[in-house]
Amino acid sequence: MTDEDLRKQAHDLDVTVWVGKAGIDSVTDELADQLQDRELVKVKFLRAARGGTTTDDLAEELADAVNADLIETRGNTATLH
């Protein structure tokens, strides 16, 4: 499946992981579990998580932490595969 196909599929997905002030370390286990159960997971980065960094940077860091592919970021939301 191409990234374009995955982006189309992700369009209607609900956010199932929220990253807050505890940072990405607090959600890596949950995200890894969800990625085993489904192809795509949407992650929302709350303002407290972003601090002085960007959503793109956090999303890439989170994808690396769970060995996933970052499909896209939009606003404060990222889709991982």
Backbone as ProteinMPNN parsed JSONL, in Angstrom:
{"seq_chain_A": "MTDEDLRKQAHDLDVTVWVGKAGIDSVTDELADQLQDRELVKVKFLRAARGGTTTDDLAEELADAVNADLIETRGNTATLH", "coords_chain_A": {"N_chain_A": [[0.847, -1.182, 0.0], [0.573, 2.206, -0.833], [1.964, 5.352, 0.406], [0.192, 7.363, -0.244], [-2.255, 5.964, -0.468], [-2.481, 5.183, 2.193], [-2.709, 7.672, 3.433], [-5.186, 8.509, 2.458], [-6.804, 6.579, 3.632], [-6.391, 7.216, 6.294], [-7.72, 9.562, 6.624], [-10.387, 9.489, 7.644], [-10.016, 8.439, 10.126], [-10.171, 8.324, 13.725], [-8.508, 10.113, 16.367], [-6.48, 8.225, 18.506], [-4.44, 8.205, 20.288], [-3.079, 10.404, 22.613], [-0.656, 12.856, 23.161], [0.637, 14.393, 25.882], [1.719, 16.588, 28.518], [3.449, 14.806, 29.726], [4.963, 13.799, 27.746], [6.416, 11.944, 24.913], [7.439, 9.529, 25.8], [5.628, 8.498, 27.594], [3.609, 7.395, 26.085], [4.556, 5.483, 24.33], [4.419, 2.644, 24.696], [1.646, 2.141, 24.609], [1.07, 3.088, 22.027], [2.628, 1.34, 20.465], [1.282, -1.062, 21.003], [-1.225, -0.476, 19.852], [-0.482, -0.179, 17.175], [0.132, -2.776, 16.544], [-2.356, -3.921, 16.464], [-3.788, -2.523, 14.525], [-3.571, -1.017, 11.266], [-3.073, 1.739, 10.901], [-2.483, 4.553, 13.041], [-3.675, 7.415, 14.633], [-2.197, 10.221, 16.12], [-2.387, 12.754, 18.504], [-0.816, 15.75, 19.318], [-0.736, 17.532, 22.128], [-0.707, 20.972, 23.292], [0.907, 21.187, 25.593], [2.732, 19.134, 25.245], [4.22, 19.896, 23.09], [5.826, 22.136, 23.718], [8.804, 23.734, 23.108], [9.227, 22.665, 20.633], [8.484, 21.247, 17.342], [5.503, 19.809, 15.894], [6.115, 18.073, 13.811], [8.779, 17.299, 14.425], [8.384, 16.002, 16.909], [6.657, 13.949, 16.093], [8.284, 12.473, 14.352], [10.22, 11.624, 16.163], [8.649, 10.062, 17.861], [7.75, 8.096, 16.056], [10.195, 6.852, 15.469], [10.741, 5.822, 17.995], [8.904, 3.754, 18.29], [9.425, 2.237, 16.134], [8.022, 2.77, 13.725], [6.43, 3.949, 10.68], [6.201, 7.307, 9.721], [3.455, 8.662, 8.347], [2.068, 11.056, 7.75], [1.885, 14.488, 8.867], [-0.47, 16.73, 10.151], [-1.372, 19.827, 11.082], [-1.552, 19.574, 14.484], [-1.559, 16.863, 14.57], [-0.532, 13.539, 13.924], [-0.072, 10.797, 11.679], [0.643, 7.446, 11.975], [2.219, 4.44, 10.798]], "CA_chain_A": [[0.0, 0.0, 0.0], [1.401, 3.402, -0.937], [1.7, 6.401, 1.4], [-1.02, 8.071, -0.676], [-3.382, 5.12, -0.063], [-2.568, 5.248, 3.652], [-3.215, 9.01, 3.787], [-6.629, 8.506, 2.191], [-7.411, 5.723, 4.655], [-6.258, 7.894, 7.585], [-8.563, 10.753, 6.647], [-11.578, 9.298, 8.476], [-9.662, 7.844, 11.418], [-10.195, 9.141, 14.932], [-7.288, 10.112, 17.171], [-6.576, 7.241, 19.588], [-3.33, 8.422, 21.23], [-2.84, 11.812, 22.877], [0.611, 13.115, 23.828], [0.506, 15.594, 26.699], [2.923, 17.131, 29.155], [4.359, 13.717, 30.111], [5.825, 13.558, 26.592], [6.19, 10.757, 24.086], [7.797, 8.299, 26.519], [4.463, 7.977, 28.308], [2.638, 6.774, 25.17], [5.176, 4.56, 23.366], [3.893, 1.281, 24.847], [0.268, 2.136, 24.111], [1.117, 3.236, 20.576], [3.144, 0.083, 19.904], [0.181, -2.028, 21.08], [-2.244, -0.129, 18.859], [0.041, -0.451, 15.832], [0.052, -4.227, 16.3], [-3.755, -4.263, 16.233], [-4.336, -1.849, 13.347], [-2.571, -0.56, 10.293], [-2.782, 3.154, 11.083], [-2.867, 5.158, 14.31], [-3.552, 8.87, 14.657], [-1.673, 10.729, 17.384], [-2.553, 14.204, 18.664], [0.164, 16.356, 20.218], [-1.324, 18.668, 22.827], [0.21, 22.103, 23.438], [1.864, 20.911, 26.674], [3.759, 18.214, 24.753], [5.041, 20.536, 22.059], [6.833, 23.002, 24.319], [9.525, 24.544, 22.137], [9.522, 21.883, 19.438], [7.397, 21.193, 16.368], [4.768, 18.544, 15.787], [6.877, 17.207, 12.905], [9.91, 16.723, 15.165], [7.855, 15.051, 17.891], [6.093, 12.805, 15.375], [9.404, 11.661, 13.88], [10.822, 11.015, 17.347], [7.728, 9.017, 18.313], [7.793, 7.018, 15.064], [11.454, 6.136, 15.704], [10.66, 5.129, 19.288], [8.096, 2.534, 18.155], [9.817, 1.605, 14.873], [6.894, 2.917, 12.804], [6.601, 4.925, 9.607], [5.383, 8.51, 9.819], [2.771, 8.826, 7.063], [1.905, 12.486, 7.549], [1.45, 15.329, 9.987], [-1.386, 17.813, 9.78], [-1.619, 20.59, 12.29], [-0.942, 18.958, 15.648], [-1.892, 15.451, 14.507], [0.334, 12.731, 13.064], [-0.55, 9.45, 11.366], [1.755, 6.485, 11.95], [1.918, 3.133, 10.192]], "C_chain_A": [[0.893, 1.246, 0.0], [1.067, 4.39, 0.187], [0.425, 7.154, 1.051], [-2.27, 7.285, -0.274], [-3.588, 5.209, 1.447], [-3.112, 6.597, 4.106], [-4.723, 9.086, 3.572], [-7.369, 7.71, 3.26], [-7.423, 6.44, 6.003], [-7.231, 9.056, 7.73], [-9.734, 10.629, 7.623], [-11.28, 8.681, 9.839], [-9.81, 8.843, 12.56], [-8.835, 9.064, 15.612], [-7.471, 9.111, 18.307], [-5.437, 7.355, 20.588], [-3.128, 9.929, 21.361], [-1.529, 11.949, 23.627], [0.474, 14.449, 24.559], [1.814, 15.978, 27.344], [3.904, 16.055, 29.597], [5.269, 13.314, 28.944], [5.572, 12.221, 25.91], [6.533, 9.457, 24.812], [6.587, 7.664, 27.182], [3.473, 7.26, 27.4], [3.245, 5.718, 24.249], [4.627, 3.144, 23.48], [2.489, 1.17, 24.281], [0.244, 2.222, 22.588], [1.603, 1.954, 19.914], [2.051, -0.985, 19.907], [-0.87, -1.74, 20.003], [-1.762, -0.425, 17.435], [0.072, -1.946, 15.512], [-1.36, -4.63, 15.916], [-4.332, -3.651, 14.963], [-3.226, -1.266, 12.494], [-2.12, 0.882, 10.542], [-3.248, 3.632, 12.45], [-2.655, 6.657, 14.196], [-3.17, 9.314, 16.061], [-1.843, 12.242, 17.408], [-1.538, 14.699, 19.683], [-0.452, 17.608, 20.831], [-0.265, 19.752, 23.032], [1.285, 21.827, 24.486], [2.999, 20.001, 26.214], [4.732, 18.927, 23.819], [6.128, 21.422, 22.653], [7.493, 23.856, 23.258], [9.822, 23.816, 20.845], [8.31, 21.829, 18.513], [6.708, 19.827, 16.404], [5.529, 17.571, 14.896], [8.027, 16.518, 13.634], [9.44, 15.676, 16.168], [7.337, 13.789, 17.211], [7.208, 11.885, 14.874], [10.068, 10.934, 15.041], [9.957, 9.851, 17.852], [7.738, 7.833, 17.349], [9.054, 6.186, 15.251], [11.37, 5.284, 16.964], [9.886, 3.819, 19.195], [8.379, 1.802, 16.841], [8.669, 1.608, 13.862], [7.262, 3.905, 11.703], [5.667, 6.103, 9.86], [4.774, 8.745, 8.439], [2.564, 10.303, 6.762], [1.657, 13.181, 8.881], [0.574, 16.413, 9.407], [-1.723, 18.569, 11.037], [-0.848, 19.968, 13.447], [-1.214, 17.462, 15.72], [-0.944, 14.738, 13.537], [-0.328, 11.377, 12.835], [0.669, 8.553, 11.226], [1.279, 5.148, 11.435], [2.982, 2.157, 10.678]], "O_chain_A": [[1.861, 1.318, 0.758], [0.026, 4.28, 0.834], [-0.337, 7.541, 1.938], [-3.24, 7.871, 0.207], [-4.719, 5.3, 1.925], [-3.89, 6.663, 5.057], [-5.449, 9.65, 4.391], [-8.43, 8.12, 3.732], [-8.369, 6.284, 6.775], [-7.529, 9.483, 8.845], [-10.034, 11.576, 8.351], [-12.198, 8.428, 10.619], [-9.603, 10.044, 12.387], [-8.103, 8.086, 15.459], [-8.49, 9.135, 18.998], [-5.45, 6.685, 21.621], [-3.018, 10.642, 20.363], [-1.3, 11.25, 24.614], [0.229, 15.489, 23.949], [2.888, 15.731, 26.795], [5.077, 16.352, 29.823], [6.233, 12.574, 29.135], [4.66, 11.475, 26.267], [5.989, 8.402, 24.486], [6.517, 6.443, 27.32], [2.576, 6.579, 27.897], [2.522, 5.112, 23.459], [4.39, 2.499, 22.459], [2.175, 0.223, 23.56], [-0.517, 1.508, 21.935], [1.041, 1.529, 18.904], [1.904, -1.728, 18.937], [-1.344, -2.654, 19.327], [-2.542, -0.868, 16.591], [0.041, -2.335, 14.344], [-1.554, -5.564, 15.138], [-5.268, -4.202, 14.383], [-2.101, -1.057, 12.949], [-0.939, 1.205, 10.412], [-4.274, 3.182, 12.96], [-1.613, 7.12, 13.733], [-3.733, 8.853, 17.053], [-1.487, 12.93, 16.45], [-1.413, 14.142, 20.773], [-0.663, 18.612, 20.15], [0.933, 19.479, 22.954], [2.446, 22.191, 24.294], [4.11, 20.087, 26.737], [5.917, 18.597, 23.767], [7.245, 21.452, 22.136], [6.817, 24.624, 22.574], [10.604, 24.31, 20.033], [7.234, 22.313, 18.865], [7.265, 18.837, 16.879], [5.585, 16.377, 15.188], [8.233, 15.314, 13.489], [10.022, 14.596, 16.267], [7.558, 12.683, 17.703], [7.094, 10.663, 14.961], [10.436, 9.765, 14.92], [10.472, 8.796, 18.221], [7.735, 6.683, 17.787], [9.002, 4.957, 15.199], [11.869, 4.159, 16.996], [10.172, 2.876, 19.934], [7.667, 0.866, 16.477], [8.379, 0.594, 13.227], [8.272, 4.604, 11.786], [4.491, 5.92, 10.174], [5.495, 8.998, 7.474], [2.847, 10.759, 5.654], [1.278, 12.56, 9.873], [0.833, 16.943, 8.327], [-2.303, 18.006, 11.966], [0.376, 19.851, 13.389], [-1.115, 16.856, 16.787], [-0.603, 15.264, 12.477], [-1.055, 10.876, 13.693], [1.598, 8.846, 10.474], [0.121, 4.765, 11.599], [2.956, 0.982, 10.31]]}, "name": "protein", "num_of_chains": 1, "seq": "MTDEDLRKQAHDLDVTVWVGKAGIDSVTDELADQLQDRELVKVKFLRAARGGTTTDDLAEELADAVNADLIETRGNTATLH"}
